[in-house]
Amino acid sequence: MTESHTCDASCIHVEVVFAQPDTIWRKTLQVPIGTTARQALDLSGFDQAFPNEVRQVGAMGVYGQHCQDDYVLVDGDRLELYRPLQFDPKESRRRRAMHKQRVKNGNSAV
């Protein structure tokens, strides 16, 4: 089922969202009740819109909460597609702390 499908009591509205550094792609869908996150992703046309990104989706979530492929969507859900991390947040935090310590000690050389 797609956007053009006439929705009735057996359908829900969901949105699939993929954020890139410079733009946001969104697709609003009408899907049958019981549709999973993976099914909505497949129906969204994401793989046609971003053929190089399909394998790059790191994870999915609904309103910022991680979900699995088999998560059953409910009316109004926003399925978010997350890009893989470019860096490890723990490593970045460690490096910032080391830099602060060096500056504090008067040695700002990296």
Secondary structure as UniProt FT lines:
FT   TURN            3..4
FT   TURN            9..10
FT   STRAND          11..19
FT   STRAND          24..32
FT   TURN            33..34
FT   HELIX           37..44
FT   HELIX           46..49
FT   TURN            51..53
FT   HELIX           54..56
FT   STRAND          59..62
FT   TURN            63..64
FT   STRAND          65..67
FT   TURN            69..70
FT   TURN            75..76
FT   STRAND          78..82
FT   HELIX           89..104
FT   TURN            105..106
//
